[in-house]
Structures are given as C-alpha cells and as structure tokens.
Amino acid sequence: MPGGLYIVAICCSGKHIRGVPDLSLCRIYQRLDGFDFHLCSFDARAGIDGVKRMRTIALAFVTVFVPATGALAHSEADGEQAIWTFDPWIVTPLLTFGVLYGFGGLLLWLRTSTSRHVRGWHAVAFLAGWLALAGALVSPLHWLGERLFSFHMIEHEILMAVAAPLLVLARPIGTLLWSLPRHIRVAVGRLLRRPTINLVWQWLSAGRNATLIHGIAIWVWHAPVLFDSAVANITMHRVQHLSFLLTAVIFWWSVLRRSNPGLAAWHLFITMLHTSVLGALMALAPRLLYAPQNGSAAAWGLTPLEDQQLAGIIMWIPAGTVYASAALALTTLWIRHASETRRRSDAVRAL
C-alpha cells in the first residue's frame, strides 16, 4: 500500500498482540507450530518513531525468517529427503560400544604381540558389525523404515542376520573388558565367572534354547497388534529392536561358538524355515496385516498391500538365503570334519 508498511506479527495461539495500539490486525494464517500469524498495516510516517520502527521491522524479520527456515527444514525432514536419525537412546550406546572396543583393542595391540593377526580379523568383523548397526539404526535406512514396511524389514534383517553374526565372530567381550580400569575389569571378570551367571548363559546359549528364544522374539513382535504398537510407540520400537539384536546374538553365538557344525547347521535350517514361513504369510496375505506401518506407502508409488508383500518377500528370500548359506557352510565343515575323523580312525586301525 503506498505510504504504508506491512508488518507481520506472531503470537501464541489465544493471546493478543500488545504495545502497538490502533492497528488493524488481519489474521492470515493459523495453526503453524502452535502460533498465529497476523498482518498489521499502518502509516509509516505517523505514530511510530525511528527506534520503534526499527524494532518492529527487526521483529518482523525474525518472525518471518526463523519460522520459515524451521518450516523448510521440517518439510525436508518429513517430506522428500531422507535424513540421518540421531536418537540419543541409540547413538549414545552405539558410540560408547565403539569407543570402548577401539580403546580396548588399542591397549591389547600395544601390550601384546601374539595372535595379532587373529585380533586383526576380530577387529575387522567388529567394525563391519558396528557399521551394520549404524546403517540400520542411524542412517537414512531407518528414516525410510519408518515410512515403508519393506525398508523396516530390511532394517530388522540387518540387525539379526548381518550385524549379530559379525559381532559374534568379533568376540568383543575380552576387548571391551580391556578398555575398563583394572579394578573394574577384575570385578566384571569375577562377576561373569560366577556359577549363577555361567549357568544362565549356558542355558540361554544352548542350541535348542537359543533357537527357540530367537524364534519366539521374531514371531511375537510380528504379531499385528504388537508390531503396530511398536510402530506407534517409540519406546516399544526400541525394545523391539533390542530384543531382535540380543536374541540374534545369543542365537549366532550358539551357532558359531558353542554347537558342533552339524547341530549348528540344523538350527540354522530351522530358523530359515520358520522365518521363510512368516515371510510367505506376509507376502501371500490377501489383506493388509499391518495398517499403521503402511500408511505412507502411497507416497512412494506402492499400495499398502504391495509394501507388505515386498516386506514378506525380503524376509522370505534374501534373509532366508543368509541362513541357508551359513547352514551349507557349516554342513560342509561338518562333513569335512567327519571325513578327517574317519580317515584318522582307519589309519589307527590299519596299524
């Protein structure tokens, strides 16, 4: 308007703008982050001195620029651009885990010179497992997993079928203990050697028990009621991921560290079988099973049912392939070991 100045003012919803009397206020936008925007028009040459005018212009600049920037960032985060997720309940334990292992590994490397090549391979396995955890829980994959069921399934399979076996192969407990002060390290070592702790661990890591516990965790959390609750509730979602990871670590510890190769291959086959059945049920279901998770599938060119079917196929085939490959590798080791044992036995009998 010629000879006038437009000022945009902001106030909390339900409150009045004060200190600028005799202004005609016209509300132009409501309900943006809990604030109301108002357009104020007045004659710039009357009623407001230079100081007040500058103060008002500054207020207008801050009011318009800051919320606009925040709205743009919010739009990019929740709209089209995938972002990294920095949940302190995830990032803090993940960084602590990595830093402690790195510090303990460095101390071991400096203080001992034996079996360095073995510890080197353990460190590589740990790094790969740690990066898999970070990729599943912090990278844009997690952001996509909150919007698409199929990517959520990829996230779960990375936790259970990639990160867990790599961490087991890394054998990180000893290295982590070396990162602690000596008196704490000794106390923790004594605690871990207590008969009760040892008895509980032996029971949990027994092949049948570990396979059963891991299978129960997978099936229970994929029940529609619990899965939908985990999607809607951040605390339950964290518990879901933690239970997947911990039971998978126990399962893979039983497979790779405790059971003989033949028995371990059998437990892997059982796990492959029941997870493939669960994946097939999701892929072949004629109706939607997980409604909240599929709410944003249309924005990605998928129907909710197609997104669910794709998630089922991911659990059915790629994840099943991981278990099947590990089972075949252990079966090969079992057959080779049995052949060598029989050859030695025949040689002894020939003598």
Residue pairs with C-beta under 8 A, 6 or more apart in sequence:
1 41
3 43
3 44
3 45
4 41
4 42
4 43
4 44
5 41
5 42
5 43
5 44
5 53
6 39
6 40
6 41
7 39
7 40
7 41
7 42
7 56
7 57
7 59
7 60
8 37
8 38
8 39
8 40
8 60
8 63
8 64
9 17
9 20
9 25
9 37
9 38
9 40
9 59
9 60
9 63
10 35
10 36
10 37
10 38
10 63
10 67
11 17
11 35
11 36
11 38
12 34
12 35
12 36
13 30
13 31
13 34
13 35
13 36
17 23
17 25
17 38
17 40
20 40
20 42
20 56
22 42
22 47
23 40
23 41
23 42
24 40
24 41
24 42
25 38
25 39
25 40
26 38
26 39
26 40
26 41
27 36
27 37
27 38
27 39
28 37
28 38
28 39
29 36
29 37
30 36
30 37
32 67
32 71
33 67
33 70
33 71
35 67
37 63
42 48
44 53
48 56
76 83
77 83
82 140
82 143
82 144
83 140
83 143
84 138
84 139
84 140
84 143
85 137
85 138
85 139
85 142
85 143
86 138
87 137
87 138
89 238
90 137
90 138
90 238
91 138
94 130
94 133
94 134
94 137
94 138
97 130
97 176
98 130
100 176
100 179
100 180
101 126
101 130
101 172
101 175
101 176
101 179
103 179
104 175
104 176
104 177
104 178
104 179
104 180
105 119
105 123
105 126
105 175
105 178
107 178
107 179
108 119
108 175
108 178
109 116
109 119
119 175
122 169
122 170
122 171
122 172
122 175
123 170
125 166
125 167
125 169
125 170
126 166
126 167
126 170
126 172
126 175
128 166
129 162
129 163
129 164
129 165
129 166
129 167
129 169
129 170
130 163
130 167
132 158
132 159
132 162
132 163
132 166
133 159
133 163
133 245
135 141
135 158
136 142
136 155
136 158
136 159
136 163
137 155
137 159
137 241
141 151
141 154
141 155
141 158
142 155
144 151
145 151
145 152
145 154
145 155
146 152
146 231
147 296
147 299
147 300
148 296
148 297
148 300
148 302
148 307
149 290
149 293
149 294
149 297
149 307
149 308
149 310
149 311
150 302
150 307
150 310
150 311
150 314
152 231
152 293
152 311
153 311
153 312
153 314
153 315
154 314
156 241
156 244
157 314
157 315
157 318
157 319
157 322
159 241
159 244
159 245
159 248
160 214
160 218
160 244
160 245
160 248
160 319
161 248
161 319
161 322
161 323
162 322
163 245
163 248
164 245
164 248
164 249
164 251
164 252
165 248
165 252
165 255
165 256
165 326
167 249
168 249
168 252
168 253
168 256
168 257
169 256
171 257
173 192
177 185
177 188
177 189
178 185
180 188
191 197
192 198
203 209
204 210
204 213
204 250
205 250
205 253
205 254
205 257
205 258
206 254
206 258
207 254
207 255
207 258
207 259
207 263
207 264
207 267
208 267
209 254
210 247
210 250
210 251
210 253
210 254
210 255
210 267
211 251
211 254
211 267
211 270
211 271
213 247
213 250
213 251
214 247
214 248
214 250
214 251
214 271
215 270
215 271
215 274
217 243
217 244
217 247
218 244
218 274
218 275
218 278
219 274
219 278
220 226
221 227
221 230
221 240
221 243
221 244
222 278
222 282
224 289
224 290
226 236
226 240
227 290
227 293
228 290
228 291
228 292
228 293
229 236
230 236
230 237
230 239
230 240
231 237
231 290
231 292
231 293
232 292
251 267
251 271
254 264
254 267
255 264
255 267
255 268
255 326
255 330
256 264
259 267
260 334
261 330
261 331
261 333
261 334
261 337
262 330
262 331
262 334
262 338
264 330
265 326
265 327
265 328
265 330
265 331
265 334
266 327
268 323
268 324
268 326
268 327
268 330
269 323
269 324
269 327
271 323
272 320
272 323
272 324
272 327
275 315
275 316
275 319
275 320
275 323
276 315
276 316
276 320
278 312
278 315
279 312
279 313
279 314
279 315
279 316
279 317
279 319
279 320
280 312
280 316
281 312
282 289
282 308
282 309
282 311
282 312
282 315
283 308
283 309
283 310
283 311
283 312
283 313
283 316
284 309
284 312
285 305
285 308
285 309
285 312
287 305
288 294
288 304
288 305
288 308
289 308
290 308
291 304
293 307
293 308
294 304
294 305
294 307
294 308
295 304
297 303
297 304
297 306
297 307
298 304
300 307
302 310
